[in-house]
Every structure is written in structure tokens, then in C-alpha cells.
Amino acid sequence: MAALFISADMEGCAGVASQDALGPDRFEWTAARRWMTAEVSAAARAALAAGYDRVVIADGHGTAQNILPDELPARCWLVRSWPRPLLQMQGVEEPDVDACLFIGYHGGATYPGALLAHTYSGAAFRDLRLNGISASEGYLNAALAAEYGRPVLLVTGDAAANDDAERYAPQAVRCILKHAFGVRSAASMSPAEACDRITEATRAALAMPRPAPMRITPPYRLELDMTSQVAAEMLAYLPATERVNSHTVAVNCPTLAQAMQWVSFAIVYNPKGVIQI
């Protein structure tokens, strides 16, 4: 029995151009979650048609409850909501998974001019570095997938995501759905055309020789540039955490799974320094 893993985000989906699409309190979110669901479904259907027994999909955006379960094809398992230790990659560790697709990806926090650029949480992080290298979501997610022996076969999203994938999945098929004019404006193909492109790209990715997973040599040093000093201060209270400067903490991790748990904790914990009675 073979399973394919899909890590899905929203910022890189066709049609999405600004923060007005990104959450339940925004006027365009209802449409954007349909676009995201349709792109994921297009990839899943192509994978099932190619012979996979099931598809594991991790909703990795915002509340992680964007993808509409009713609109997914049969034999799809959907990972939803937070917290979870592997963030956007929860499910890649399942033993029958053999490869990954990244759908709806975007540029990292330090990528200049990229549409809606951030890394996991713009509210929490200015940047993340793994062994000294600025790590986008795609970079760190691909590194984690490799720890389980899973290569990345396809990356879809904007032009910045395409450029970023050259660092972590140079042999993967890449599907550009839009181009940014700035951090909150873009020209995009229609969602319907994007789904057709994703179907074709998934077929091509699954038909090509399987690339080797990304490899990073351990040990792993994770540096987190926080957006506030109090967040960095409170993280530094934890054992084995180094306070690098006013906004940066670092931790050495024996595995990338543990590094991802650190990222997850740093996003979800409350850094306000106020005790609730």
C-alpha cells in the first residue's frame, strides 16, 4: 500500500493576491479556500489515477482548517488544525508515505519582493536559519521530509516559490501559477487553469525517475529571529536555549523532527509575559 503526502498552503494558490484572502475574518477567504481545495484535489486525483492507494494532505495555512473535506476525492486523509509537532508536514512520517508534493507555496521571510512573504508565521518570526542558512517553509519542510526518506516531487505556487525550490528540490517539477508585483499584488492565471496545470504537473512528477531526498548534515542548529524581544527572552528561559541577541534564540537539535517541534512551540506559546489568573 503506497501513500503520497501533500503539504498545502494558501499564499501560493492561483487568485490569492493579498491578506484579504488569508483568514476567516477576511472578505475573500471563502473563495480562497475553494481555490486551495481545488488545487489540492487536482493533485490528489492525479496521484490516485497514477496508482497511489491514498493521499495524506496536511492543511498548513492559518487555522489549518481551510481545505473543504467534502470536496476532496475518496481515499484522501486530511490533517487539520493546530497544534501539531510537524506543522505543515504532519503525516509525512506515516510509514506508507513515499514522496511529497508542495502545493500553494510562497517565498520565505527574507525573499525580497515576494508575494505575502513570510516563514511559518510573520507574527512570530523575522527569519529562521538552519545551520546558518535562511530557511523558508519549503526549505525546512523538504529537509524534514528527507529525514524520513521522502523526496519532494512537485512544487506549485508563485515565481518566488519556484526560485526557492531550486535550493531544496532542484529535480522536482515546478509549476508557476502567478507572478508578484510586490508583497501584496500579483498577476495570476485563473483557478481553473491552475488546476489543469497542477494535474499535468503531478502526472509528470510521478512519471519521472525518483530524485534523491534533500540532505543536510547533522547536527542541526536552529536560529529563530523573533519579532519581539519578550518572545526571545521567554524562549531563552527554556533549558539548552541560547540567547544570541535581543531578538534571536538558538537551539541545537539532534533531529529535524525535534527542530520542527521547536518551531511549532515558538509559534503557539504565549509570549506576552502576562500571567492569566
C-alpha positions in Angstrom: 0.0 0.0 0.0 1.5 3.3 -1.1 0.6 6.8 0.0 1.5 10.3 -1.3 1.9 13.2 1.0 0.7 16.7 0.1 1.7 19.8 2.1 -0.7 22.6 1.2 -0.5 26.3 1.8 -2.7 29.1 0.6 -0.5 32.1 -0.3 0.8 30.4 -3.4 -2.6 29.4 -4.8 -3.9 31.0 -8.0 -6.1 34.0 -7.4 -4.6 34.9 -3.9 -3.0 38.3 -4.0 -3.3 40.0 -0.6 -4.1 39.4 3.1 -7.8 39.8 2.3 -7.8 36.2 1.2 -6.0 34.6 4.1 -8.3 34.2 7.0 -12.0 33.7 8.1 -12.3 37.3 9.1 -11.3 38.5 5.6 -13.7 39.1 2.8 -12.1 36.8 0.2 -11.3 33.8 2.4 -14.4 31.9 1.4 -13.3 32.0 -2.3 -9.6 31.4 -1.4 -10.3 28.2 0.5 -12.2 26.9 -2.6 -9.2 27.7 -4.8 -6.9 25.9 -2.3 -9.2 22.9 -2.1 -9.5 22.6 -5.9 -5.7 22.7 -6.3 -5.1 20.1 -3.7 -7.9 17.9 -5.2 -6.4 18.2 -8.7 -3.0 16.9 -7.4 -4.7 14.2 -5.3 -6.8 12.9 -8.2 -3.8 12.7 -10.5 -1.9 10.8 -7.8 -4.8 8.3 -7.3 -5.1 7.8 -11.0 -1.4 7.1 -11.2 -1.8 4.2 -8.8 -1.5 5.5 -5.2 -3.7 3.9 -2.7 -4.3 7.0 -0.7 -3.2 10.6 -0.3 -2.4 12.3 3.0 -3.0 16.0 2.9 -1.7 18.5 5.6 -3.6 21.8 5.6 -0.8 24.1 6.5 -2.3 27.6 6.3 -3.7 29.9 9.0 -6.1 28.0 11.2 -5.3 24.8 9.2 -9.0 24.4 8.6 -9.2 25.9 5.1 -9.5 22.9 2.8 -13.1 21.7 2.4 -13.2 18.0 3.3 -16.4 17.4 1.4 -14.8 18.4 -1.9 -11.8 16.1 -1.6 -11.8 12.8 -3.6 -12.2 9.5 -1.8 -9.1 7.9 -0.3 -7.8 11.3 0.9 -6.9 11.7 4.6 -6.9 15.4 5.7 -4.7 16.7 8.6 -6.4 19.7 10.1 -6.0 22.3 13.0 -3.2 23.1 15.4 -1.1 22.5 17.4 0.8 19.5 15.9 4.5 18.7 16.2 5.4 18.6 12.5 3.4 21.7 11.4 2.9 21.7 7.6 4.5 18.2 7.4 2.3 16.3 9.8 1.6 13.0 8.1 4.9 12.7 6.2 6.1 10.4 8.9 3.4 7.8 8.2 5.1 4.5 7.1 3.3 4.1 3.8 4.2 7.6 2.5 6.9 7.5 -0.1 7.1 11.1 -1.6 5.8 14.6 -1.2 4.1 17.4 -3.2 4.2 21.0 -2.1 1.0 22.9 -3.2 0.4 26.6 -2.8 3.9 27.5 -1.7 5.4 31.0 -1.5 8.7 32.9 -0.8 10.3 32.9 2.7 10.5 35.9 5.1 13.8 37.2 3.7 12.9 36.9 0.0 12.7 40.5 -1.4 9.6 41.4 -3.3 7.9 38.1 -2.9 4.1 37.9 -2.6 3.0 37.6 1.1 6.5 36.5 2.0 6.9 35.0 5.5 8.2 31.8 7.1 5.5 29.9 9.0 4.3 32.9 11.0 5.1 36.6 10.2 3.7 37.5 13.6 6.3 35.3 15.3 9.4 35.2 13.1 11.5 37.6 11.1 13.6 34.7 9.9 14.6 31.1 10.6 18.0 29.7 9.9 19.0 26.1 9.8 22.8 25.6 10.1 23.3 29.2 9.2 21.1 29.1 6.1 17.9 31.2 5.9 15.2 28.5 5.8 11.9 29.1 4.0 9.0 26.9 4.7 9.8 24.8 1.6 13.5 24.5 2.7 12.8 23.3 6.2 9.9 21.1 5.2 11.9 19.4 2.5 14.8 18.8 4.9 12.3 17.2 7.4 10.8 15.1 4.6 14.3 13.9 3.8 14.8 12.7 7.4 12.0 10.2 6.7 13.5 9.4 3.2 10.7 11.2 1.3 11.7 13.3 -1.7 9.8 16.4 -3.0 8.5 15.7 -6.5 6.5 18.8 -7.2 6.3 22.4 -6.0 3.5 24.7 -7.1 3.0 28.4 -6.2 4.3 31.8 -7.3 7.6 32.6 -9.0 9.4 33.1 -5.7 8.4 29.6 -4.6 9.8 28.3 -8.0 13.1 30.1 -7.3 13.3 28.8 -3.7 12.7 25.2 -4.8 16.0 25.3 -6.7 17.7 25.2 -3.3 15.9 22.2 -1.8 14.3 20.2 -4.7 16.2 21.1 -7.9 15.0 18.0 -9.7 11.3 18.4 -8.8 8.7 19.5 -11.3 7.8 23.2 -10.7 4.5 24.8 -11.6 4.3 28.7 -11.5 0.8 30.0 -11.1 1.4 33.7 -10.7 3.9 36.5 -10.5 4.2 39.2 -7.9 4.4 42.9 -8.5 5.1 43.4 -4.8 4.3 41.9 -1.4 0.6 42.4 -1.8 -0.1 42.4 -5.5 0.2 39.8 -8.3 -0.9 38.7 -11.7 -2.4 35.2 -11.6 -3.8 32.7 -14.0 -7.4 31.6 -13.3 -8.0 29.0 -10.6 -9.5 26.6 -13.3 -6.4 26.9 -15.4 -4.2 26.4 -12.4 -5.9 23.1 -11.6 -5.3 21.9 -15.1 -1.7 22.8 -14.8 -1.4 21.1 -11.5 -2.9 17.9 -12.8 -0.4 17.9 -15.7 2.5 18.7 -13.4 1.5 16.0 -10.9 1.4 13.4 -13.7 4.8 14.5 -15.0 6.3 14.4 -11.5 5.0 10.9 -10.7 6.2 9.6 -14.1 9.8 10.9 -13.8 12.7 9.0 -12.1 12.5 9.4 -8.4 15.1 12.1 -7.2 17.1 11.7 -4.0 15.8 13.5 -0.9 17.4 16.7 0.2 20.3 16.0 2.6 21.6 18.3 5.4 24.4 17.0 7.6 23.7 16.9 11.3 23.9 18.3 14.0 21.2 20.9 13.4 21.4 24.4 14.8 18.1 26.3 14.6 18.1 30.0 15.0 14.9 31.9 15.4 14.7 35.7 14.8 11.6 36.6 16.8 9.5 39.7 16.1 9.7 40.8 19.8 12.3 40.9 22.5 10.0 39.5 25.1 9.4 36.4 22.9 13.1 35.8 22.6 13.5 36.4 26.4 10.9 33.8 27.3 12.2 31.2 24.9 15.6 31.6 26.4 14.2 30.6 29.8 14.0 27.0 28.4 16.9 24.7 29.0 19.5 24.3 26.3 18.3 27.6 24.6 20.9 30.2 23.7 20.0 33.9 23.7 22.0 35.1 20.7 20.9 38.8 20.7 17.9 40.9 21.6 15.6 39.1 19.2 17.3 35.8 18.4 17.5 32.5 20.1 19.2 29.3 19.0 18.9 25.6 19.9 20.8 22.6 18.8 18.6 19.6 17.8 19.6 16.0 17.2 16.9 15.6 14.6 14.9 17.8 12.2 11.7 16.5 13.7 12.8 18.0 17.0 13.7 21.2 15.3 10.2 21.4 13.7 8.7 20.8 17.2 10.7 23.8 18.4 9.3 26.0 15.5 5.8 24.8 16.4 6.2 25.7 20.0 7.7 29.1 19.3 4.6 30.0 17.2 1.9 28.7 19.5 3.1 29.6 23.0 2.0 33.0 24.5 4.9 35.4 24.6 3.1 38.3 26.3 4.7 37.7 29.7 1.3 38.2 31.5 0.1 35.5 33.9 -3.7 34.8 33.5 -5.4 34.2 36.8 
